Amino acid sequence: MEVILKFQYVIVISFFVLINIGCQISKKETFDLPHIRKIHFQDIDFDKATYDKDTRMYSQFFETPGYVYSVGWDKKDVIIGEMYKKGGLIEIYTYHDNRLNSKTKSRRGEFEPYYKEDIADNAEQTEDSIFYYLKNK
């Protein structure tokens, strides 16, 4: 009888662990960067970008009292990243071969993101990607 009760506890605990793991797997972060991009999209222009010798990258910044949005290019027509920073939160989208490669969220002062979502190479470019809009510009 005692063995059966212990076994039932193991089953119940295992069930709760599986529910917890399932909830964490299904949890997806929401990103504000695509919404901010829509505000500044018409003003994004490589010719207005500034070149940084240290990073060997062209950047264009849009600063408001509440946030900073920036776009980075390796060279003309090759966007390598977007960044949105508001308070202590930083969202970064990286691109490779003109396709969205990853989305990350981190906090100011931390070296590693607390959330990272890699995008498959063959994934459709949705509204999350700046190239979704550039093809229609």
N, CA, C and O atoms as a GROMACS GRO file, in nm:
protein
  548
    1MET      N    1   0.082  -0.120   0.000
    1MET     CA    2   0.000   0.000   0.000
    1MET      C    3   0.086   0.125   0.000
    1MET      O    4   0.058   0.221  -0.072
    2GLU      N    5   0.193   0.124   0.081
    2GLU     CA    6   0.282   0.240   0.090
    2GLU      C    7   0.354   0.264  -0.043
    2GLU      O    8   0.375   0.379  -0.082
    3VAL      N    9   0.391   0.158  -0.111
    3VAL     CA   10   0.459   0.168  -0.241
    3VAL      C   11   0.366   0.230  -0.345
    3VAL      O   12   0.410   0.311  -0.427
    4ILE      N   13   0.240   0.193  -0.341
    4ILE     CA   14   0.142   0.247  -0.435
    4ILE      C   15   0.125   0.397  -0.413
    4ILE      O   16   0.119   0.473  -0.510
    5LEU      N   17   0.118   0.442  -0.288
    5LEU     CA   18   0.105   0.585  -0.258
    5LEU      C   19   0.227   0.663  -0.306
    5LEU      O   20   0.214   0.771  -0.362
    6LYS      N   21   0.346   0.607  -0.283
    6LYS     CA   22   0.468   0.675  -0.329
    6LYS      C   23   0.469   0.684  -0.481
    6LYS      O   24   0.509   0.786  -0.538
    7PHE      N   25   0.424   0.577  -0.546
    7PHE     CA   26   0.420   0.576  -0.692
    7PHE      C   27   0.321   0.682  -0.743
    7PHE      O   28   0.348   0.747  -0.844
    8GLN      N   29   0.207   0.698  -0.674
    8GLN     CA   30   0.110   0.799  -0.714
    8GLN      C   31   0.169   0.939  -0.699
    8GLN      O   32   0.145   1.026  -0.784
    9TYR      N   33   0.246   0.961  -0.592
    9TYR     CA   34   0.311   1.092  -0.576
    9TYR      C   35   0.410   1.118  -0.690
    9TYR      O   36   0.419   1.230  -0.740
   10VAL      N   37   0.483   1.016  -0.729
   10VAL     CA   38   0.578   1.030  -0.840
   10VAL      C   39   0.504   1.067  -0.968
   10VAL      O   40   0.550   1.152  -1.044
   11ILE      N   41   0.392   1.003  -0.992
   11ILE     CA   42   0.313   1.032  -1.112
   11ILE      C   43   0.262   1.176  -1.108
   11ILE      O   44   0.271   1.248  -1.208
   12VAL      N   45   0.210   1.220  -0.995
   12VAL     CA   46   0.157   1.356  -0.982
   12VAL      C   47   0.269   1.459  -1.001
   12VAL      O   48   0.251   1.557  -1.072
   13ILE      N   49   0.383   1.436  -0.937
   13ILE     CA   50   0.495   1.529  -0.950
   13ILE      C   51   0.544   1.532  -1.095
   13ILE      O   52   0.572   1.639  -1.148
   14SER      N   53   0.554   1.417  -1.159
   14SER     CA   54   0.596   1.411  -1.299
   14SER      C   55   0.499   1.487  -1.388
   14SER      O   56   0.540   1.556  -1.481
   15PHE      N   57   0.371   1.475  -1.360
   15PHE     CA   58   0.269   1.546  -1.437
   15PHE      C   59   0.288   1.697  -1.425
   15PHE      O   60   0.282   1.768  -1.526
   16PHE      N   61   0.312   1.747  -1.304
   16PHE     CA   62   0.332   1.890  -1.285
   16PHE      C   63   0.461   1.938  -1.353
   16PHE      O   64   0.465   2.049  -1.407
   17VAL      N   65   0.563   1.858  -1.351
   17VAL     CA   66   0.688   1.893  -1.420
   17VAL      C   67   0.664   1.904  -1.570
   17VAL      O   68   0.712   1.998  -1.633
   18LEU      N   69   0.590   1.810  -1.627
   18LEU     CA   70   0.560   1.815  -1.770
   18LEU      C   71   0.477   1.937  -1.806
   18LEU      O   72   0.500   2.000  -1.909
   19ILE      N   73   0.381   1.972  -1.723
   19ILE     CA   74   0.300   2.091  -1.748
   19ILE      C   75   0.388   2.215  -1.744
   19ILE      O   76   0.376   2.302  -1.830
   20ASN      N   77   0.477   2.224  -1.647
   20ASN     CA   78   0.567   2.338  -1.635
   20ASN      C   79   0.658   2.349  -1.757
   20ASN      O   80   0.676   2.459  -1.811
   21ILE      N   81   0.716   2.238  -1.800
   21ILE     CA   82   0.803   2.239  -1.918
   21ILE      C   83   0.723   2.280  -2.042
   21ILE      O   84   0.771   2.359  -2.123
   22GLY      N   85   0.604   2.228  -2.057
   22GLY     CA   86   0.520   2.264  -2.171
   22GLY      C   87   0.485   2.411  -2.173
   22GLY      O   88   0.484   2.473  -2.280
   23CYS      N   89   0.457   2.468  -2.058
   23CYS     CA   90   0.426   2.611  -2.051
   23CYS      C   91   0.547   2.696  -2.088
   23CYS      O   92   0.534   2.798  -2.155
   24GLN      N   93   0.664   2.654  -2.044
   24GLN     CA   94   0.784   2.731  -2.077
   24GLN      C   95   0.818   2.720  -2.225
   24GLN      O   96   0.864   2.818  -2.284
   25ILE      N   97   0.795   2.606  -2.285
   25ILE     CA   98   0.823   2.590  -2.428
   25ILE      C   99   0.727   2.674  -2.511
   25ILE      O  100   0.768   2.735  -2.610
   26SER      N  101   0.601   2.678  -2.471
   26SER     CA  102   0.503   2.752  -2.550
   26SER      C  103   0.510   2.902  -2.527
   26SER      O  104   0.451   2.979  -2.602
   27LYS      N  105   0.582   2.945  -2.424
   27LYS     CA  106   0.593   3.088  -2.395
   27LYS      C  107   0.680   3.155  -2.500
   27LYS      O  108   0.795   3.117  -2.519
   28LYS      N  109   0.625   3.252  -2.567
   28LYS     CA  110   0.701   3.330  -2.665
   28LYS      C  111   0.697   3.474  -2.620
   28LYS      O  112   0.594   3.525  -2.574
   29GLU      N  113   0.809   3.538  -2.634
   29GLU     CA  114   0.818   3.680  -2.601
   29GLU      C  115   0.754   3.762  -2.713
   29GLU      O  116   0.752   3.720  -2.829
   30THR      N  117   0.701   3.876  -2.677
   30THR     CA  118   0.652   3.970  -2.777
   30THR      C  119   0.757   4.078  -2.794
   30THR      O  120   0.823   4.118  -2.699
   31PHE      N  121   0.770   4.124  -2.915
   31PHE     CA  122   0.870   4.225  -2.948
   31PHE      C  123   0.802   4.353  -2.993
   31PHE      O  124   0.704   4.350  -3.067
   32ASP      N  125   0.855   4.467  -2.948
   32ASP     CA  126   0.804   4.598  -2.987
   32ASP      C  127   0.875   4.653  -3.109
   32ASP      O  128   0.825   4.746  -3.173
   33LEU      N  129   0.991   4.599  -3.144
   33LEU     CA  130   1.072   4.652  -3.252
   33LEU      C  131   0.995   4.665  -3.384
   33LEU      O  132   1.007   4.769  -3.448
   34PRO      N  133   0.917   4.566  -3.428
   34PRO     CA  134   0.845   4.583  -3.555
   34PRO      C  135   0.748   4.702  -3.554
   34PRO      O  136   0.730   4.767  -3.657
   35HIS      N  137   0.688   4.730  -3.440
   35HIS     CA  138   0.596   4.844  -3.432
   35HIS      C  139   0.672   4.976  -3.439
   35HIS      O  140   0.625   5.071  -3.502
   36ILE      N  141   0.788   4.983  -3.376
   36ILE     CA  142   0.870   5.104  -3.380
   36ILE      C  143   0.925   5.124  -3.520
   36ILE      O  144   0.933   5.238  -3.567
   37ARG      N  145   0.963   5.017  -3.587
   37ARG     CA  146   1.014   5.026  -3.724
   37ARG      C  147   0.912   5.093  -3.815
   37ARG      O  148   0.948   5.176  -3.899
   38LYS      N  149   0.784   5.058  -3.799
   38LYS     CA  150   0.680   5.117  -3.884
   38LYS      C  151   0.677   5.269  -3.872
   38LYS      O  152   0.647   5.338  -3.969
   39ILE      N  153   0.707   5.320  -3.753
   39ILE     CA  154   0.707   5.465  -3.731
   39ILE      C  155   0.818   5.533  -3.812
   39ILE      O  156   0.797   5.640  -3.867
   40HIS      N  157   0.934   5.470  -3.819
   40HIS     CA  158   1.052   5.532  -3.880
   40HIS      C  159   1.086   5.477  -4.018
   40HIS      O  160   1.182   5.522  -4.080
   41PHE      N  161   1.010   5.382  -4.067
   41PHE     CA  162   1.049   5.311  -4.188
   41PHE      C  163   1.072   5.403  -4.308
   41PHE      O  164   1.170   5.385  -4.381
   42GLN      N  165   0.986   5.499  -4.328
   42GLN     CA  166   1.000   5.587  -4.444
   42GLN      C  167   1.126   5.673  -4.438
   42GLN      O  168   1.173   5.722  -4.541
   43ASP      N  169   1.182   5.692  -4.318
   43ASP     CA  170   1.302   5.774  -4.301
   43ASP      C  171   1.431   5.694  -4.304
   43ASP      O  172   1.540   5.752  -4.302
   44ILE      N  173   1.422   5.562  -4.310
   44ILE     CA  174   1.543   5.479  -4.315
   44ILE      C  175   1.608   5.496  -4.451
   44ILE      O  176   1.546   5.471  -4.554
   45ASP      N  177   1.735   5.540  -4.450
   45ASP     CA  178   1.805   5.569  -4.575
   45ASP      C  179   1.955   5.548  -4.555
   45ASP      O  180   2.015   5.612  -4.469
   46PHE      N  181   2.013   5.460  -4.633
   46PHE     CA  182   2.156   5.432  -4.622
   46PHE      C  183   2.239   5.560  -4.641
   46PHE      O  184   2.342   5.576  -4.575
   47ASP      N  185   2.196   5.648  -4.729
   47ASP     CA  186   2.271   5.771  -4.756
   47ASP      C  187   2.275   5.865  -4.636
   47ASP      O  188   2.361   5.953  -4.630
   48LYS      N  189   2.185   5.847  -4.541
   48LYS     CA  190   2.185   5.930  -4.419
   48LYS      C  191   2.260   5.862  -4.304
   48LYS      O  192   2.273   5.920  -4.196
   49ALA      N  193   2.309   5.742  -4.326
   49ALA     CA  194   2.380   5.668  -4.222
   49ALA      C  195   2.520   5.723  -4.202
   49ALA      O  196   2.580   5.780  -4.293
   50THR      N  197   2.572   5.705  -4.080
   50THR     CA  198   2.709   5.746  -4.050
   50THR      C  199   2.796   5.621  -4.039
   50THR      O  200   2.750   5.515  -3.996
   51TYR      N  201   2.921   5.636  -4.079
   51TYR     CA  202   3.015   5.524  -4.078
   51TYR      C  203   3.098   5.528  -3.952
   51TYR      O  204   3.150   5.633  -3.915
   52ASP      N  205   3.112   5.414  -3.885
   52ASP     CA  206   3.195   5.402  -3.765
   52ASP      C  207   3.316   5.316  -3.801
   52ASP      O  208   3.303   5.198  -3.834
   53LYS      N  209   3.435   5.376  -3.794
   53LYS     CA  210   3.557   5.304  -3.831
   53LYS      C  211   3.585   5.186  -3.740
   53LYS      O  212   3.634   5.082  -3.785
   54ASP      N  213   3.554   5.200  -3.610
   54ASP     CA  214   3.583   5.093  -3.514
   54ASP      C  215   3.502   4.966  -3.543
   54ASP      O  216   3.555   4.855  -3.540
   55THR      N  217   3.375   4.984  -3.570
   55THR     CA  218   3.289   4.868  -3.595
   55THR      C  219   3.281   4.833  -3.743
   55THR      O  220   3.230   4.727  -3.780
   56ARG      N  221   3.331   4.922  -3.828
   56ARG     CA  222   3.323   4.907  -3.974
   56ARG      C  223   3.179   4.882  -4.017
   56ARG      O  224   3.148   4.788  -4.091
   57MET      N  225   3.093   4.971  -3.968
   57MET     CA  226   2.950   4.956  -3.989
   57MET      C  227   2.887   5.093  -4.010
   57MET      O  228   2.929   5.192  -3.950
   58TYR      N  229   2.786   5.098  -4.096
   58TYR     CA  230   2.707   5.219  -4.116
   58TYR      C  231   2.584   5.209  -4.026
   58TYR      O  232   2.522   5.103  -4.016
   59SER      N  233   2.548   5.319  -3.960
   59SER     CA  234   2.433   5.319  -3.869
   59SER      C  235   2.350   5.444  -3.888
   59SER      O  236   2.400   5.551  -3.919
   60GLN      N  237   2.222   5.427  -3.868
   60GLN     CA  238   2.130   5.540  -3.866
   60GLN      C  239   2.048   5.527  -3.738
   60GLN      O  240   1.987   5.423  -3.711
   61PHE      N  241   2.046   5.635  -3.659
   61PHE     CA  242   1.978   5.635  -3.529
   61PHE      C  243   1.855   5.726  -3.533
   61PHE      O  244   1.857   5.832  -3.595
   62PHE      N  245   1.751   5.682  -3.467
   62PHE     CA  246   1.630   5.761  -3.447
   62PHE      C  247   1.609   5.770  -3.296
   62PHE      O  248   1.568   5.672  -3.233
   63GLU      N  249   1.636   5.886  -3.240
   63GLU     CA  250   1.625   5.905  -3.095
   63GLU      C  251   1.501   5.986  -3.062
   63GLU      O  252   1.475   6.090  -3.123
   64THR      N  253   1.424   5.937  -2.967
   64THR     CA  254   1.309   6.009  -2.914
   64THR      C  255   1.328   6.018  -2.763
   64THR      O  256   1.417   5.952  -2.708
   65PRO      N  257   1.248   6.097  -2.694
   65PRO     CA  258   1.262   6.103  -2.548
   65PRO      C  259   1.239   5.969  -2.479
   65PRO      O  260   1.288   5.948  -2.368
   66GLY      N  261   1.166   5.877  -2.541
   66GLY     CA  262   1.134   5.750  -2.476
   66GLY      C  263   1.215   5.630  -2.520
   66GLY      O  264   1.224   5.532  -2.446
   67TYR      N  265   1.275   5.635  -2.639
   67TYR     CA  266   1.346   5.518  -2.690
   67TYR      C  267   1.445   5.558  -2.798
   67TYR      O  268   1.447   5.672  -2.846
   68VAL      N  269   1.529   5.460  -2.836
   68VAL     CA  270   1.622   5.475  -2.948
   68VAL      C  271   1.601   5.355  -3.040
   68VAL      O  272   1.596   5.241  -2.995
   69TYR      N  273   1.590   5.383  -3.169
   69TYR     CA  274   1.581   5.279  -3.271
   69TYR      C  275   1.695   5.302  -3.368
   69TYR      O  276   1.719   5.415  -3.410
   70SER      N  277   1.766   5.196  -3.406
   70SER     CA  278   1.875   5.213  -3.502
   70SER      C  279   1.878   5.097  -3.600
   70SER      O  280   1.831   4.986  -3.573
   71VAL      N  281   1.934   5.126  -3.716
   71VAL     CA  282   1.952   5.028  -3.822
   71VAL      C  283   2.100   5.027  -3.857
   71VAL      O  284   2.162   5.133  -3.866
   72GLY      N  285   2.158   4.908  -3.878
   72GLY     CA  286   2.299   4.897  -3.913
   72GLY      C  287   2.319   4.823  -4.044
   72GLY      O  288   2.254   4.722  -4.072
   73TRP      N  289   2.411   4.877  -4.126
   73TRP     CA  290   2.445   4.817  -4.255
   73TRP      C  291   2.591   4.778  -4.257
   73TRP      O  292   2.675   4.845  -4.197
   74ASP      N  293   2.621   4.669  -4.325
   74ASP     CA  294   2.759   4.632  -4.354
   74ASP      C  295   2.807   4.713  -4.474
   74ASP      O  296   2.918   4.766  -4.475
   75LYS      N  297   2.722   4.721  -4.574
   75LYS     CA  298   2.744   4.804  -4.693
   75LYS      C  299   2.606   4.832  -4.751
   75LYS      O  300   2.506   4.780  -4.703
   76LYS      N  301   2.602   4.914  -4.853
   76LYS     CA  302   2.472   4.950  -4.912
   76LYS      C  303   2.392   4.825  -4.947
   76LYS      O  304   2.445   4.731  -5.005
   77ASP      N  305   2.267   4.826  -4.911
   77ASP     CA  306   2.172   4.717  -4.937
   77ASP      C  307   2.201   4.589  -4.859
   77ASP      O  308   2.146   4.484  -4.891
   78VAL      N  309   2.287   4.595  -4.757
   78VAL     CA  310   2.315   4.478  -4.673
   78VAL      C  311   2.292   4.516  -4.527
   78VAL      O  312   2.386   4.553  -4.456
   79ILE      N  313   2.167   4.506  -4.483
   79ILE     CA  314   2.134   4.536  -4.344
   79ILE      C  315   2.178   4.418  -4.258
   79ILE      O  316   2.150   4.302  -4.289
   80ILE      N  317   2.250   4.450  -4.149
   80ILE     CA  318   2.297   4.342  -4.061
   80ILE      C  319   2.226   4.341  -3.926
   80ILE      O  320   2.236   4.244  -3.852
   81GLY      N  321   2.153   4.449  -3.894
   81GLY     CA  322   2.083   4.447  -3.767
   81GLY      C  323   1.997   4.569  -3.742
   81GLY      O  324   2.013   4.674  -3.804
   82GLU      N  325   1.904   4.550  -3.649
   82GLU     CA  326   1.820   4.658  -3.599
   82GLU      C  327   1.823   4.650  -3.448
   82GLU      O  328   1.836   4.541  -3.391
   83MET      N  329   1.812   4.765  -3.382
   83MET     CA  330   1.812   4.767  -3.236
   83MET      C  331   1.706   4.865  -3.188
   83MET      O  332   1.690   4.974  -3.243
   84TYR      N  333   1.636   4.824  -3.085
   84TYR     CA  334   1.537   4.909  -3.019
   84TYR      C  335   1.570   4.907  -2.871
   84TYR      O  336   1.578   4.801  -2.809
   85LYS      N  337   1.589   5.025  -2.814
   85LYS     CA  338   1.624   5.033  -2.672
   85LYS      C  339   1.528   5.129  -2.603
   85LYS      O  340   1.511   5.244  -2.644
   86LYS      N  341   1.465   5.079  -2.498
   86LYS     CA  342   1.374   5.161  -2.418
   86LYS      C  343   1.400   5.129  -2.272
   86LYS      O  344   1.384   5.016  -2.228
   87GLY      N  345   1.441   5.231  -2.198
   87GLY     CA  346   1.476   5.209  -2.058
   87GLY      C  347   1.590   5.109  -2.049
   87GLY      O  348   1.693   5.127  -2.113
   88GLY      N  349   1.572   5.005  -1.972
   88GLY     CA  350   1.675   4.903  -1.956
   88GLY      C  351   1.658   4.783  -2.048
   88GLY      O  352   1.735   4.687  -2.038
   89LEU      N  353   1.559   4.787  -2.137
   89LEU     CA  354   1.532   4.675  -2.226
   89LEU      C  355   1.590   4.701  -2.364
   89LEU      O  356   1.577   4.811  -2.418
   90ILE      N  357   1.654   4.600  -2.422
   90ILE     CA  358   1.712   4.611  -2.556
   90ILE      C  359   1.664   4.493  -2.640
   90ILE      O  360   1.675   4.378  -2.599
   91GLU      N  361   1.610   4.524  -2.758
   91GLU     CA  362   1.570   4.422  -2.854
   91GLU      C  363   1.660   4.435  -2.976
   91GLU      O  364   1.680   4.545  -3.027
   92ILE      N  365   1.712   4.323  -3.022
   92ILE     CA  366   1.801   4.324  -3.138
   92ILE      C  367   1.755   4.218  -3.238
   92ILE      O  368   1.732   4.103  -3.202
   93TYR      N  369   1.742   4.260  -3.364
   93TYR     CA  370   1.716   4.168  -3.474
   93TYR      C  371   1.843   4.164  -3.558
   93TYR      O  372   1.895   4.269  -3.594
   94THR      N  373   1.892   4.045  -3.588
   94THR     CA  374   2.010   4.033  -3.673
   94THR      C  375   1.969   3.969  -3.806
   94THR      O  376   1.875   3.890  -3.814
   95TYR      N  377   2.042   4.008  -3.910
   95TYR     CA  378   2.014   3.961  -4.046
   95TYR      C  379   2.138   3.897  -4.106
   95TYR      O  380   2.250   3.938  -4.077
   96HIS      N  381   2.117   3.797  -4.190
   96HIS     CA  382   2.225   3.733  -4.264
   96HIS      C  383   2.173   3.703  -4.404
   96HIS      O  384   2.066   3.644  -4.420
   97ASP      N  385   2.248   3.744  -4.505
   97ASP     CA  386   2.207   3.726  -4.645
   97ASP      C  387   2.067   3.784  -4.670
   97ASP      O  388   1.984   3.724  -4.737
   98ASN      N  389   2.044   3.903  -4.614
   98ASN     CA  390   1.918   3.975  -4.630
   98ASN      C  391   1.796   3.895  -4.584
   98ASN      O  392   1.688   3.904  -4.642
   99ARG      N  393   1.816   3.817  -4.479
   99ARG     CA  394   1.708   3.742  -4.417
   99ARG      C  395   1.719   3.755  -4.266
   99ARG      O  396   1.829   3.757  -4.211
  100LEU      N  397   1.604   3.764  -4.200
  100LEU     CA  398   1.603   3.769  -4.054
  100LEU      C  399   1.666   3.642  -3.999
  100LEU      O  400   1.625   3.531  -4.035
  101ASN      N  401   1.765   3.658  -3.912
  101ASN     CA  402   1.842   3.545  -3.860
  101ASN      C  403   1.807   3.514  -3.714
  101ASN      O  404   1.793   3.398  -3.677
  102SER      N  405   1.794   3.620  -3.631
  102SER     CA  406   1.760   3.597  -3.490
  102SER      C  407   1.697   3.721  -3.429
  102SER      O  408   1.714   3.833  -3.477
  103LYS      N  409   1.623   3.696  -3.322
  103LYS     CA  410   1.561   3.803  -3.243
  103LYS      C  411   1.602   3.779  -3.098
  103LYS      O  412   1.588   3.669  -3.047
  104THR      N  413   1.652   3.884  -3.033
  104THR     CA  414   1.694   3.869  -2.894
  104THR      C  415   1.640   3.982  -2.809
  104THR      O  416   1.610   4.091  -2.857
  105LYS      N  417   1.629   3.952  -2.680
  105LYS     CA  418   1.593   4.052  -2.579
  105LYS      C  419   1.696   4.042  -2.468
  105LYS      O  420   1.731   3.933  -2.423
  106SER      N  421   1.743   4.157  -2.425
  106SER     CA  422   1.837   4.159  -2.312
  106SER      C  423   1.811   4.283  -2.228
  106SER      O  424   1.735   4.372  -2.266
  107ARG      N  425   1.876   4.285  -2.115
  107ARG     CA  426   1.865   4.400  -2.026
  107ARG      C  427   1.998   4.474  -2.026
  107ARG      O  428   2.104   4.414  -2.040
  108ARG      N  429   1.991   4.604  -2.009
  108ARG     CA  430   2.112   4.686  -2.007
  108ARG      C  431   2.208   4.631  -1.903
  108ARG      O  432   2.169   4.599  -1.791
  109GLY      N  433   2.335   4.622  -1.940
  109GLY     CA  434   2.438   4.576  -1.849
  109GLY      C  435   2.460   4.426  -1.849
  109GLY      O  436   2.554   4.377  -1.786
  110GLU      N  437   2.375   4.351  -1.919
  110GLU     CA  438   2.391   4.206  -1.926
  110GLU      C  439   2.454   4.170  -2.060
  110GLU      O  440   2.421   4.227  -2.164
  111PHE      N  441   2.545   4.074  -2.057
  111PHE     CA  442   2.614   4.035  -2.179
  111PHE      C  443   2.535   3.934  -2.261
  111PHE      O  444   2.546   3.932  -2.384
  112GLU      N  445   2.459   3.852  -2.196
  112GLU     CA  446   2.382   3.749  -2.266
  112GLU      C  447   2.234   3.788  -2.268
  112GLU      O  448   2.184   3.842  -2.169
  113PRO      N  449   2.165   3.761  -2.378
  113PRO     CA  450   2.021   3.789  -2.381
  113PRO      C  451   1.945   3.694  -2.289
  113PRO      O  452   1.986   3.579  -2.269
  114TYR      N  453   1.835   3.742  -2.233
  114TYR     CA  454   1.752   3.652  -2.153
  114TYR      C  455   1.652   3.577  -2.240
  114TYR      O  456   1.589   3.482  -2.194
  115TYR      N  457   1.638   3.620  -2.365
  115TYR     CA  458   1.552   3.549  -2.460
  115TYR      C  459   1.614   3.558  -2.598
  115TYR      O  460   1.654   3.666  -2.642
  116LYS      N  461   1.623   3.445  -2.667
  116LYS     CA  462   1.676   3.443  -2.803
  116LYS      C  463   1.592   3.348  -2.886
  116LYS      O  464   1.560   3.237  -2.844
  117GLU      N  465   1.558   3.394  -3.004
  117GLU     CA  466   1.480   3.314  -3.096
  117GLU      C  467   1.554   3.310  -3.230
  117GLU      O  468   1.563   3.412  -3.299
  118ASP      N  469   1.606   3.194  -3.266
  118ASP     CA  470   1.672   3.179  -3.395
  118ASP      C  471   1.566   3.153  -3.502
  118ASP      O  472   1.468   3.082  -3.478
  119ILE      N  473   1.588   3.212  -3.619
  119ILE     CA  474   1.494   3.196  -3.729
  119ILE      C  475   1.556   3.101  -3.831
  119ILE      O  476   1.672   3.117  -3.869
  120ALA      N  477   1.480   3.002  -3.874
  120ALA     CA  478   1.530   2.905  -3.972
  120ALA      C  479   1.564   2.973  -4.103
  120ALA      O  480   1.500   3.070  -4.143
  121ASP      N  481   1.667   2.922  -4.170
  121ASP     CA  482   1.711   2.981  -4.296
  121ASP      C  483   1.603   2.981  -4.402
  121ASP      O  484   1.596   3.073  -4.484
  122ASN      N  485   1.519   2.882  -4.402
  122ASN     CA  486   1.415   2.872  -4.504
  122ASN      C  487   1.281   2.930  -4.458
  122ASN      O  488   1.180   2.913  -4.526
  123ALA      N  489   1.280   2.997  -4.345
  123ALA     CA  490   1.155   3.054  -4.292
  123ALA      C  491   1.109   3.170  -4.380
  123ALA      O  492   1.190   3.246  -4.434
  124GLU      N  493   0.979   3.182  -4.392
  124GLU     CA  494   0.922   3.292  -4.469
  124GLU      C  495   0.951   3.424  -4.397
  124GLU      O  496   0.946   3.430  -4.274
  125GLN      N  497   0.982   3.528  -4.473
  125GLN     CA  498   1.010   3.659  -4.416
  125GLN      C  499   0.876   3.728  -4.389
  125GLN      O  500   0.809   3.774  -4.481
  126THR      N  501   0.839   3.734  -4.263
  126THR     CA  502   0.712   3.792  -4.223
  126THR      C  503   0.732   3.940  -4.188
  126THR      O  504   0.838   3.996  -4.214
  127GLU      N  505   0.631   4.000  -4.129
  127GLU     CA  506   0.639   4.140  -4.089
  127GLU      C  507   0.744   4.165  -3.983
  127GLU      O  508   0.778   4.280  -3.955
  128ASP      N  509   0.798   4.059  -3.921
  128ASP     CA  510   0.907   4.076  -3.827
  128ASP      C  511   1.034   4.123  -3.897
  128ASP      O  512   1.118   4.189  -3.835
  129SER      N  513   1.050   4.090  -4.024
  129SER     CA  514   1.171   4.123  -4.098
  129SER      C  515   1.158   4.257  -4.169
  129SER      O  516   1.053   4.287  -4.227
  130ILE      N  517   1.263   4.337  -4.164
  130ILE     CA  518   1.262   4.466  -4.234
  130ILE      C  519   1.255   4.444  -4.385
  130ILE      O  520   1.205   4.530  -4.457
  131PHE      N  521   1.303   4.332  -4.434
  131PHE     CA  522   1.301   4.305  -4.578
  131PHE      C  523   1.161   4.278  -4.629
  131PHE      O  524   1.135   4.292  -4.749
  132TYR      N  525   1.071   4.242  -4.541
  132TYR     CA  526   0.930   4.229  -4.579
  132TYR      C  527   0.879   4.364  -4.629
  132TYR      O  528   0.800   4.369  -4.723
  133TYR      N  529   0.924   4.472  -4.566
  133TYR     CA  530   0.881   4.606  -4.603
  133TYR      C  531   0.965   4.663  -4.716
  133TYR      O  532   0.913   4.735  -4.802
  134LEU      N  533   1.094   4.632  -4.719
  134LEU     CA  534   1.182   4.688  -4.821
  134LEU      C  535   1.144   4.642  -4.961
  134LEU      O  536   1.160   4.718  -5.057
  135LYS      N  537   1.094   4.520  -4.974
  135LYS     CA  538   1.057   4.473  -5.107
  135LYS      C  539   0.936   4.550  -5.162
  135LYS      O  540   0.913   4.550  -5.283
  136ASN      N  541   0.860   4.613  -5.074
  136ASN     CA  542   0.742   4.690  -5.116
  136ASN      C  543   0.765   4.840  -5.113
  136ASN      O  544   0.672   4.917  -5.138
  137LYS      N  545   0.886   4.883  -5.084
  137LYS     CA  546   0.914   5.027  -5.071
  137LYS      C  547   0.938   5.090  -5.206
  137LYS      O  548   0.963   5.210  -5.215
   0.00000   0.00000   0.00000
